[in-house]
Amino acid sequence: MKYLNNKAWWQHLGTTLKYSLYVIAHPLDGFWDLTREKRGSVGAANVIIGFAVIVEVLRLTLTSFQFVTINMEYFNSIIVALRILLPVGLWTVANWSLTTLMDGKGRMIEIYMSVCYALTPFVIINAIMIILSQFITFEEGAIYWVLGGFAAIWTGILILAAMMMVHDYSLLKTIFSSLLTIVGMGVMVFIFVIFFSLISDAVSYFVSLYKEILFRFI
């Protein structure tokens, strides 16, 4: 709450948020200065990932039915948000865990900021696609799908550039560490699934035991 009336903080947030436009056009210099020269901020990163969640929800709900078809009865905005937030969180933790063993110079907060800034094309292009879908026909849908693919490729390139600059890696080492990060993310998901499965089984066992005790003594 203390930031709401802090004009300097809002100006800094606006400046670091605007810097995302420079980063996506000049990724190598942009990501280097983002962390080394402190031209980025966690606040701006949070705003960008927040916009990414909002745009993804709007894309699924407002895009013309010709291109996106969903059953609103089963639509859950929380699940949609997790589709953005979980990969970013898993990437941040997995990449930091691995790169600390590979002489990586990036801190966890810097990895998080860089990945969020790399989502800027995703936000901008998907917002354009929502509007565009209202004015083109299915036969002209190639434009829509090309834009979607372009957004994904651009974002992927930016993430690679971010990891290269944050950790001060070569391109080959960046690609290798990124592949290991993806594997690490898969391992983390597997461990989480096993953990929650065991917890669920344990809870079910104790609930069944409690019911059995009640049945025999009441």
Backbone as JSON, one array per atom type, in Angstrom:
{
  "sequence": "MKYLNNKAWWQHLGTTLKYSLYVIAHPLDGFWDLTREKRGSVGAANVIIGFAVIVEVLRLTLTSFQFVTINMEYFNSIIVALRILLPVGLWTVANWSLTTLMDGKGRMIEIYMSVCYALTPFVIINAIMIILSQFITFEEGAIYWVLGGFAAIWTGILILAAMMMVHDYSLLKTIFSSLLTIVGMGVMVFIFVIFFSLISDAVSYFVSLYKEILFRFI",
  "N": [[0.81, -1.21, 0.0], [2.06, 1.18, 0.57], [3.26, 2.02, -1.73], [1.36, 3.1, -3.37], [0.92, 5.85, -3.22], [3.34, 6.78, -3.92], [5.01, 8.61, -6.02], [7.49, 8.53, -7.32], [8.02, 5.8, -7.35], [6.02, 4.84, -9.06], [6.78, 6.13, -11.41], [9.23, 4.91, -11.86], [8.35, 2.28, -12.24], [6.87, 2.63, -14.6], [8.93, 3.39, -16.35], [10.64, 1.13, -16.36], [8.85, -0.72, -17.3], [8.29, 0.23, -19.85], [10.77, -0.22, -20.91], [10.72, -2.83, -21.69], [9.92, -2.88, -24.32], [12.17, -2.05, -25.66], [13.85, -4.17, -25.04], [12.73, -6.39, -26.46], [13.3, -5.72, -29.02], [16.02, -5.35, -29.11], [17.49, -7.73, -28.02], [19.97, -8.85, -26.95], [21.63, -6.7, -25.99], [19.61, -5.57, -24.51], [18.76, -7.47, -22.51], [21.15, -7.77, -21.16], [21.59, -5.22, -20.05], [19.27, -5.14, -18.59], [19.63, -6.62, -16.26], [22.34, -6.22, -15.45], [22.71, -3.43, -15.55], [20.56, -2.7, -14.11], [18.11, -1.95, -15.32], [15.69, -3.09, -15.45], [12.79, -4.21, -13.56], [11.32, -5.95, -10.78], [8.7, -5.36, -10.3], [7.75, -4.46, -12.84], [8.13, -6.82, -14.24], [6.25, -8.45, -12.96], [3.92, -7.12, -13.73], [3.96, -7.57, -16.5], [3.73, -10.4, -16.67], [1.29, -10.62, -15.47], [-0.32, -9.31, -17.37], [0.05, -11.14, -19.41], [-1.37, -13.34, -18.47], [-3.97, -12.24, -18.36], [-4.4, -11.59, -21.08], [-4.31, -14.15, -22.21], [-6.58, -15.32, -21.06], [-8.54, -13.63, -22.17], [-8.06, -14.17, -24.85], [-9.01, -16.77, -25.14], [-11.67, -16.44, -24.55], [-12.71, -14.3, -26.03], [-11.84, -14.42, -28.64], [-12.73, -15.0, -32.03], [-15.05, -17.61, -32.75], [-14.33, -19.11, -34.91], [-11.66, -19.64, -34.76], [-10.94, -20.28, -32.15], [-12.36, -22.58, -30.06], [-14.16, -23.2, -27.24], [-15.59, -24.83, -24.39], [-17.61, -23.09, -22.47], [-18.85, -23.88, -20.17], [-17.1, -25.47, -18.82], [-14.98, -23.86, -18.52], [-12.24, -22.45, -16.82], [-10.77, -19.86, -15.33], [-8.7, -19.8, -13.52], [-7.23, -22.13, -13.97], [-6.34, -21.53, -16.52], [-4.71, -19.35, -15.92], [-2.75, -20.65, -14.42], [-1.55, -22.1, -16.42], [0.14, -20.28, -17.52], [1.58, -19.21, -15.35], [2.72, -21.43, -13.93], [4.61, -22.73, -15.77], [6.48, -20.61, -16.01], [7.32, -20.3, -13.34], [8.36, -22.89, -12.83], [10.38, -23.02, -14.77], [12.05, -20.97, -13.86], [12.94, -21.9, -11.32], [14.04, -24.43, -11.99], [15.98, -23.74, -13.92], [17.67, -22.02, -12.46], [18.54, -23.81, -10.48], [20.03, -25.66, -11.98], [21.91, -24.07, -13.38], [23.45, -22.99, -11.39], [25.2, -24.99, -10.91], [26.62, -24.96, -13.17], [28.3, -22.84, -13.46], [26.75, -20.56, -13.84], [25.82, -17.12, -13.82], [23.53, -15.84, -13.15], [21.02, -14.74, -10.84], [18.16, -16.09, -9.08], [15.99, -14.27, -9.07], [16.69, -12.64, -11.17], [16.56, -14.36, -13.33], [13.81, -14.89, -13.29], [12.78, -12.28, -13.81], [13.81, -11.84, -16.39], [12.62, -13.87, -17.94], [9.94, -13.1, -17.71], [10.01, -10.58, -18.98], [10.59, -11.49, -21.5], [8.17, -12.42, -22.33], [6.81, -10.39, -23.47], [6.34, -10.07, -26.38], [4.44, -12.12, -26.67], [2.28, -11.11, -25.22], [1.65, -8.7, -26.62], [1.26, -9.5, -29.35], [-0.72, -11.49, -29.14], [-2.82, -9.98, -28.14], [-3.31, -8.39, -30.36], [-4.12, -10.41, -32.1], [-6.56, -11.2, -31.0], [-8.23, -9.04, -31.61], [-7.93, -9.0, -34.4], [-9.09, -11.43, -35.15], [-11.76, -10.91, -35.2], [-12.29, -9.74, -37.58], [-11.46, -11.16, -39.79], [-11.99, -13.87, -42.11], [-12.52, -17.46, -41.98], [-11.15, -18.56, -44.12], [-9.13, -16.75, -44.43], [-7.61, -17.32, -42.31], [-4.96, -18.08, -42.14], [-3.34, -15.92, -41.63], [-3.86, -15.42, -38.96], [-2.89, -17.77, -37.69], [-0.2, -17.7, -38.45], [0.67, -15.4, -37.14], [0.35, -16.27, -34.48], [2.24, -18.37, -34.39], [4.53, -16.88, -34.91], [4.66, -15.25, -32.64], [5.18, -17.19, -30.68], [7.68, -18.19, -31.53], [9.27, -15.87, -31.45], [9.14, -15.26, -28.72], [10.4, -17.55, -27.68], [13.01, -17.24, -28.74], [13.74, -14.91, -27.43], [13.79, -15.8, -24.78], [15.96, -17.57, -24.87], [18.0, -15.72, -25.52], [17.85, -14.18, -23.23], [18.66, -15.99, -21.2], [21.25, -16.44, -22.05], [22.48, -13.94, -21.72], [21.98, -13.36, -19.02], [23.31, -15.41, -17.63], [25.75, -15.2, -18.73], [26.63, -16.91, -20.82], [27.81, -18.9, -23.64], [26.25, -19.36, -26.89], [25.84, -22.1, -27.5], [26.18, -23.29, -25.0], [24.06, -22.11, -23.7], [21.85, -23.17, -25.08], [22.2, -25.87, -24.44], [21.96, -25.8, -21.6], [19.36, -24.9, -21.45], [17.91, -27.01, -22.56], [18.45, -28.93, -20.6], [17.15, -27.65, -18.55], [14.47, -27.89, -19.33], [14.2, -30.65, -19.11], [14.63, -30.81, -16.36], [12.37, -29.43, -15.45], [10.41, -31.26, -16.16], [11.1, -33.38, -14.45], [10.61, -32.18, -11.97], [7.84, -31.77, -12.1], [7.04, -34.45, -12.21], [7.89, -35.34, -9.68], [6.29, -33.73, -8.04], [3.75, -34.71, -8.74], [3.92, -37.38, -7.88], [4.33, -36.9, -5.14], [1.94, -35.55, -4.32], [0.17, -37.54, -4.98], [0.86, -39.54, -3.15], [0.25, -38.19, -0.77], [-2.49, -37.87, -1.13], [-3.3, -40.57, -1.15], [-2.56, -41.26, 1.46], [-4.22, -39.6, 3.0], [-6.71, -40.6, 2.2], [-6.49, -43.17, 3.25], [-6.39, -42.72, 6.07], [-8.86, -41.48, 6.43], [-10.58, -43.57, 5.71], [-9.85, -45.37, 7.73], [-10.71, -43.97, 9.99], [-13.48, -43.91, 9.55], [-14.0, -46.62, 9.69], [-13.38, -47.17, 12.33], [-15.36, -45.63, 13.62], [-17.6, -46.99, 12.69], [-17.39, -49.45, 14.0], [-17.43, -48.89, 16.71], [-19.54, -47.3, 17.28]],
  "CA": [[0.0, 0.0, 0.0], [2.9, 2.37, 0.68], [3.68, 2.43, -3.06], [0.25, 3.7, -4.11], [1.07, 7.3, -3.22], [4.75, 7.07, -4.17], [5.11, 9.01, -7.42], [8.76, 8.07, -7.86], [7.89, 4.37, -7.6], [5.21, 4.67, -10.27], [7.6, 6.56, -12.56], [10.22, 3.85, -12.08], [7.62, 1.15, -12.82], [6.56, 2.97, -15.99], [10.17, 3.38, -17.13], [11.11, -0.26, -16.52], [7.87, -1.42, -18.14], [8.54, 0.71, -21.21], [12.03, -0.8, -21.35], [10.44, -4.13, -22.3], [9.83, -2.69, -25.78], [13.55, -2.03, -26.15], [14.4, -5.52, -24.88], [12.29, -7.32, -27.49], [13.9, -5.31, -30.3], [17.48, -5.47, -28.95], [17.53, -8.69, -26.9], [21.27, -9.07, -26.31], [21.93, -5.52, -25.18], [18.5, -5.32, -23.6], [18.8, -8.35, -21.35], [22.37, -7.49, -20.4], [21.33, -4.02, -19.25], [18.13, -5.41, -17.72], [20.12, -7.08, -14.96], [23.63, -5.64, -15.08], [22.54, -2.0, -15.34], [19.35, -2.52, -13.3], [17.1, -1.21, -16.08], [14.42, -3.77, -15.28], [12.31, -4.26, -12.17], [10.42, -7.06, -10.48], [7.34, -4.84, -10.47], [7.41, -4.49, -14.26], [8.02, -8.25, -14.6], [4.96, -8.92, -12.46], [2.88, -6.54, -14.57], [3.98, -8.26, -17.8], [3.17, -11.75, -16.55], [-0.13, -10.4, -15.21], [-0.93, -9.04, -18.67], [0.07, -12.39, -20.17], [-2.51, -14.14, -17.98], [-5.21, -11.58, -18.79], [-4.53, -11.73, -22.53], [-4.62, -15.54, -22.5], [-8.0, -15.51, -20.71], [-9.32, -12.92, -23.19], [-7.92, -14.87, -26.14], [-9.87, -17.96, -25.13], [-13.08, -16.08, -24.39], [-13.17, -13.27, -26.96], [-11.44, -14.72, -30.02], [-13.81, -15.54, -32.86], [-15.23, -19.07, -32.65], [-13.7, -19.76, -36.07], [-10.27, -19.96, -34.46], [-10.84, -20.85, -30.81], [-13.64, -23.11, -29.59], [-14.07, -23.76, -25.89], [-16.86, -25.05, -23.71], [-17.6, -22.15, -21.36], [-19.35, -24.56, -18.98], [-15.96, -26.05, -18.11], [-13.87, -22.89, -18.55], [-11.78, -22.05, -15.5], [-9.71, -18.87, -15.53], [-7.56, -20.13, -12.64], [-6.43, -23.12, -14.69], [-5.69, -20.79, -17.62], [-3.62, -18.58, -15.3], [-1.68, -21.58, -14.03], [-0.85, -22.5, -17.65], [1.18, -19.28, -17.73], [2.39, -19.01, -14.14], [3.49, -22.61, -13.55], [5.83, -22.89, -16.58], [7.46, -19.57, -15.66], [7.87, -20.66, -12.03], [9.17, -24.1, -12.95], [11.58, -22.67, -15.53], [12.92, -20.16, -12.99], [13.55, -22.74, -10.29], [14.86, -25.47, -12.62], [17.14, -23.12, -14.56], [18.58, -21.55, -11.41], [19.13, -24.98, -9.83], [21.02, -26.27, -12.86], [22.99, -23.16, -13.78], [24.38, -22.8, -10.26], [26.2, -26.06, -11.03], [27.28, -24.79, -14.47], [28.95, -21.51, -13.44], [25.83, -19.5, -14.25], [25.96, -15.92, -12.99], [22.23, -15.25, -12.88], [20.29, -15.07, -9.64], [16.81, -16.56, -9.37], [15.13, -13.14, -9.36], [17.06, -12.14, -12.5], [15.99, -15.32, -14.28], [12.37, -14.63, -13.31], [12.53, -11.02, -14.51], [14.15, -11.98, -17.81], [11.58, -14.68, -18.58], [8.73, -12.28, -17.79], [10.21, -9.58, -20.04], [10.56, -12.21, -22.78], [6.77, -12.69, -22.67], [6.22, -9.17, -24.05], [5.72, -10.33, -27.69], [3.26, -12.96, -26.46], [1.2, -10.22, -24.79], [1.3, -7.75, -27.67], [0.75, -10.15, -30.56], [-1.99, -12.16, -28.85], [-3.84, -8.93, -28.04], [-3.64, -8.05, -31.75], [-4.83, -11.55, -32.69], [-7.95, -11.18, -30.52], [-8.94, -8.04, -32.42], [-7.89, -9.42, -35.81], [-9.99, -12.57, -35.36], [-13.13, -10.43, -35.39], [-12.42, -9.09, -38.89], [-11.04, -12.03, -40.88], [-12.77, -15.08, -42.28], [-11.77, -18.69, -41.75], [-10.25, -18.74, -45.26], [-7.98, -15.87, -44.23], [-7.07, -17.68, -41.0], [-3.51, -18.28, -42.16], [-2.74, -14.74, -40.99], [-4.0, -15.62, -37.51], [-1.99, -18.84, -37.24], [1.18, -17.24, -38.64], [0.95, -14.48, -36.04], [0.51, -17.08, -33.28], [3.53, -19.04, -34.47], [5.57, -15.85, -34.81], [4.73, -14.85, -31.22], [5.82, -18.27, -29.94], [9.09, -18.25, -31.92], [9.92, -14.67, -30.93], [9.27, -15.43, -27.27], [11.42, -18.57, -27.45], [14.32, -16.64, -29.03], [14.03, -13.96, -26.36], [14.16, -16.55, -23.57], [17.34, -18.02, -25.07], [18.87, -14.55, -25.4], [17.84, -13.79, -21.82], [19.49, -16.92, -20.44], [22.63, -16.26, -22.48], [23.0, -12.72, -21.12], [21.9, -13.43, -17.55], [24.33, -16.32, -17.11], [27.0, -14.94, -19.45], [26.95, -18.16, -21.5], [27.84, -18.94, -25.1], [24.97, -19.82, -27.44], [25.74, -23.56, -27.36], [25.97, -23.61, -23.59], [22.7, -21.67, -23.39], [20.92, -24.17, -25.61], [22.36, -27.08, -23.64], [21.38, -25.58, -20.27], [17.91, -24.77, -21.62], [17.39, -28.37, -22.71], [18.5, -29.52, -19.26], [16.1, -27.01, -17.76], [13.2, -28.52, -19.7], [14.21, -31.97, -18.45], [14.46, -30.54, -14.93], [10.97, -29.09, -15.23], [9.67, -32.52, -16.21], [11.4, -34.12, -13.22], [9.91, -31.49, -10.88], [6.41, -32.08, -12.23], [6.89, -35.86, -11.84], [8.02, -35.44, -8.23], [5.09, -33.14, -7.46], [2.62, -35.61, -8.96], [4.11, -38.5, -6.96], [4.14, -36.41, -3.77], [0.52, -35.31, -4.06], [-0.51, -38.83, -5.04], [1.1, -40.19, -1.86], [-0.52, -37.46, 0.23], [-3.9, -38.22, -1.35], [-3.5, -41.95, -0.68], [-2.47, -41.26, 2.93], [-5.45, -38.99, 3.51], [-7.79, -41.56, 1.97], [-6.32, -44.28, 4.2], [-6.79, -42.3, 7.41], [-10.31, -41.24, 6.41], [-11.21, -44.9, 5.75], [-9.61, -45.91, 9.06], [-11.58, -43.24, 10.91], [-14.85, -44.38, 9.33], [-14.08, -48.0, 10.17], [-13.43, -47.1, 13.8], [-16.7, -45.16, 13.97], [-18.58, -48.05, 12.38], [-17.26, -50.58, 14.94], [-17.61, -48.51, 18.1], [-20.75, -46.47, 17.46]],
  "C": [[0.86, 1.27, 0.0], [3.33, 2.88, -0.7], [2.6, 3.21, -3.81], [0.39, 5.21, -4.23], [2.51, 7.74, -3.48], [4.94, 7.35, -5.66], [6.39, 8.49, -8.07], [8.71, 6.58, -8.2], [7.1, 4.1, -8.87], [5.98, 5.07, -11.52], [8.63, 5.49, -12.9], [9.55, 2.63, -12.72], [7.31, 1.41, -14.29], [7.79, 2.91, -16.88], [10.65, 1.96, -17.39], [10.12, -1.08, -17.36], [8.05, -1.03, -19.6], [9.81, 0.09, -21.78], [11.83, -2.16, -22.0], [10.36, -4.03, -23.82], [11.22, -2.61, -26.4], [14.15, -3.43, -26.11], [14.01, -6.43, -26.03], [12.86, -6.97, -28.86], [15.41, -5.45, -30.28], [17.76, -6.44, -27.81], [18.88, -8.83, -26.21], [21.65, -7.9, -25.42], [20.86, -5.31, -24.11], [18.55, -6.18, -22.35], [20.06, -8.16, -20.52], [22.14, -6.29, -19.48], [20.19, -4.23, -18.27], [18.59, -5.79, -16.32], [21.4, -6.38, -14.53], [23.51, -4.14, -14.76], [21.27, -1.65, -14.58], [18.27, -1.71, -14.02], [15.74, -1.92, -16.08], [14.0, -3.75, -13.83], [11.39, -5.45, -12.01], [8.97, -6.62, -10.66], [6.89, -4.89, -11.91], [7.25, -5.93, -14.74], [6.68, -8.81, -14.16], [3.8, -8.38, -13.3], [2.8, -7.27, -15.91], [3.36, -9.64, -17.7], [1.68, -11.67, -16.2], [-0.89, -10.14, -16.49], [-0.99, -10.3, -19.51], [-1.1, -13.28, -19.76], [-3.81, -13.56, -18.48], [-5.45, -11.78, -20.28], [-4.89, -13.16, -22.9], [-6.09, -15.85, -22.18], [-8.89, -14.85, -21.77], [-9.24, -13.62, -24.54], [-8.88, -16.05, -26.22], [-11.35, -17.6, -25.1], [-13.6, -15.12, -25.45], [-12.78, -13.52, -28.41], [-12.61, -15.34, -30.77], [-13.84, -17.07, -32.79], [-14.62, -19.81, -33.82], [-12.3, -20.27, -35.74], [-10.07, -20.59, -33.08], [-12.23, -21.29, -30.37], [-13.45, -23.73, -28.23], [-15.48, -23.94, -25.33], [-16.86, -24.19, -22.44], [-18.1, -22.79, -20.07], [-18.2, -25.1, -18.14], [-14.76, -25.09, -18.07], [-13.53, -22.44, -17.14], [-10.58, -21.11, -15.67], [-8.49, -19.15, -14.66], [-6.64, -21.14, -13.32], [-5.68, -22.46, -15.84], [-4.51, -19.99, -17.07], [-2.45, -19.48, -14.94], [-0.9, -22.07, -15.25], [0.26, -21.51, -18.0], [2.14, -19.25, -16.55], [3.27, -20.21, -13.8], [4.73, -22.81, -14.43], [6.9, -21.85, -16.26], [8.12, -19.9, -14.32], [8.79, -21.86, -12.1], [10.47, -23.82, -13.7], [12.57, -21.92, -14.62], [13.66, -21.03, -11.99], [14.5, -23.77, -10.92], [16.13, -24.87, -13.24], [18.14, -22.64, -13.52], [19.28, -22.74, -10.75], [20.23, -25.59, -10.66], [22.2, -25.34, -13.14], [23.92, -22.82, -12.62], [25.48, -23.86, -10.27], [27.01, -25.92, -12.31], [27.89, -23.4, -14.59], [28.05, -20.41, -13.97], [25.88, -18.33, -13.29], [24.61, -15.31, -12.58], [21.65, -15.69, -11.55], [18.86, -15.45, -10.0], [15.89, -15.41, -9.76], [15.43, -12.56, -10.74], [16.53, -13.06, -13.59], [14.49, -15.07, -14.43], [12.05, -13.36, -14.1], [12.74, -11.17, -16.01], [13.09, -12.78, -18.55], [10.3, -13.88, -18.74], [8.85, -11.23, -18.89], [10.15, -10.24, -21.42], [9.13, -12.53, -23.23], [6.1, -11.49, -23.36], [5.63, -9.4, -25.45], [4.46, -11.17, -27.6], [2.06, -12.08, -26.11], [0.72, -9.35, -25.95], [0.63, -8.44, -28.85], [-0.57, -10.86, -30.3], [-3.12, -11.16, -28.67], [-4.28, -8.5, -29.45], [-4.47, -9.16, -32.39], [-6.3, -11.59, -32.25], [-8.78, -10.23, -31.36], [-9.04, -8.5, -33.87], [-8.89, -10.53, -36.1], [-11.43, -12.14, -35.62], [-13.37, -9.92, -36.82], [-11.99, -9.98, -40.06], [-11.9, -13.27, -40.93], [-11.89, -16.3, -42.04], [-10.77, -18.93, -42.87], [-9.01, -17.87, -45.14], [-7.26, -16.18, -42.91], [-5.58, -17.92, -40.96], [-2.79, -17.12, -41.48], [-2.73, -14.92, -39.47], [-2.99, -16.64, -37.01], [-0.53, -18.45, -37.4], [1.58, -16.3, -37.51], [1.18, -15.25, -34.73], [1.85, -17.79, -33.25], [4.68, -18.07, -34.32], [5.77, -15.41, -33.37], [5.48, -15.9, -30.41], [7.32, -18.33, -30.24], [9.86, -17.06, -31.35], [10.15, -14.78, -29.42], [10.36, -16.45, -26.93], [12.83, -18.02, -27.68], [14.72, -15.68, -27.91], [14.43, -14.67, -25.07], [15.59, -17.07, -23.69], [18.32, -16.86, -24.91], [18.97, -14.11, -23.94], [18.76, -14.68, -21.0], [20.97, -16.75, -20.79], [23.25, -15.04, -21.8], [23.02, -12.79, -19.59], [23.03, -14.28, -16.97], [25.7, -16.1, -17.74], [27.52, -16.23, -20.09], [27.17, -17.92, -22.99], [26.5, -19.47, -25.59], [24.78, -21.32, -27.24], [25.49, -23.96, -25.91], [24.58, -23.2, -23.13], [21.68, -22.69, -23.85], [20.97, -25.44, -24.77], [21.71, -26.93, -22.26], [19.87, -25.44, -20.34], [17.25, -26.14, -21.79], [17.38, -29.11, -21.37], [17.42, -28.94, -18.36], [14.74, -27.63, -18.05], [13.08, -29.91, -19.07], [13.97, -31.81, -16.95], [13.02, -30.19, -14.58], [10.1, -30.36, -15.22], [9.86, -33.35, -14.95], [10.64, -33.51, -12.04], [8.42, -31.81, -10.91], [6.15, -33.52, -11.79], [6.94, -36.03, -10.33], [6.79, -34.87, -7.53], [3.89, -34.07, -7.58], [2.71, -36.8, -8.0], [3.82, -38.07, -5.53], [2.66, -36.23, -3.44], [-0.29, -36.59, -4.15], [-0.36, -39.57, -3.72], [0.3, -39.51, -0.74], [-2.0, -37.82, 0.12], [-4.21, -39.63, -0.85], [-3.47, -42.02, 0.85], [-3.73, -40.69, 3.56], [-6.63, -39.95, 3.37], [-7.72, -42.72, 2.96], [-6.81, -43.9, 5.59], [-8.29, -41.99, 7.5], [-11.05, -42.57, 6.48], [-11.05, -45.54, 7.12], [-10.53, -45.26, 10.09], [-13.02, -43.73, 10.78], [-15.03, -45.8, 9.85], [-14.17, -48.04, 11.7], [-14.81, -46.64, 14.27], [-17.74, -46.25, 13.77], [-18.57, -49.14, 13.45], [-17.62, -50.17, 16.38], [-18.86, -47.64, 18.35], [-21.98, -47.27, 17.01]]
}
